[in-house]
Amino acid sequence: MVPLRTNELKAERARNGLRQEDVAAALGITKANYSKKEKGVIRFTGAEMVGLMKLFRISIDQANDIFFPEIVPIGNEYCLRTELKRLDHD
């Protein structure tokens, strides 16, 4: 699983003055389920990610940085950081 930047997700929630219960209710999931997702134990669905973007008022770039920190843009394409490291050593 690609790691989630849990600290940044928590910081966005705090910046918006929301509790886990608030976010869970906005997404239509239980607090327990949201807590696991925020900790990176289970993944957010695409619809939940869009819901978080709207709730936190963040851009797609900010969301990508939180949800997909290992994916980096290279021109018009994207690559995993681990792949970049491998390519640098070849």
N, C-alpha and C positions, 0 to 999 in steps of 0.2 A: 504494500500500500504506500502511496506517495504521502509523505508526512504533511500534516496540517500545522500551520503556525498557531498553536493554541493560545499563546500569550497575546498575540495580536487580535485574535477573535475575542478574547476576554476583554481586552482593552477597548475594542469598539463597543462592546456591550456596556462597559462602564461609562464610556464617553457619552453614551446615549441615556445614561441613568436607568438602565434596565436590569432587572434580575433575570436569572435563568427561567423562572416561572413565567415572566412576561414574554420572553422570546419564544418559549415553548408554546404558549397560548397563541401567539401571533402566527406561528408555523403550523399549529394544529396537531402538535405532538405532546407527549407527556414530558414533564420536567426531567424524569429519570432518563428518558430517551435523549433529550436535548443535552443533558449533562454528559452522557457517553459520547455524543457527537462532538461536543465542545472539547472534550479531552482527547479526541482523536481515536477513540476505541472503535467506533463505527462511523461510517461515512455519511455525509449529508447527501441527500438527493439533489439533482439539478434544480428542481422546483424549490427546495429549501434554501439552496444557495442564492437563487434569485430573490426569494423572500427576505433573506438576510441583507442582501444588497439594498433592497428597498427600505427595509426597517432601519438599517444603519446609515442609509444615504451615502453609500460608497460607490465608487466607479468600478467598472469591469476590471481595470488594471489593479486596483486595490484588492478586489475580490480574488483575482488570480494570484496575487502575492500571498494572500492568506490561505486559500484553498489548494493552490498548486505551486508551492515555493520551489520545487525542484525543476519546474519547467521555465526555461528562459527563451526569450525571443532572439532569433538570429536572422536578421533581414526580415523577410516575409514568412519565415518558418519558425518552428519551435523545436527545442531539443531538451532532453533531460540533462541536468547538471552532471550526473554520473557519466553520461555518454560523452559530454564535452571533456571531462577529465580523461576518459579513455582515449579519445581522439588526440588530446594534447600529448599523450605518452607514446603514440604510434609513430 
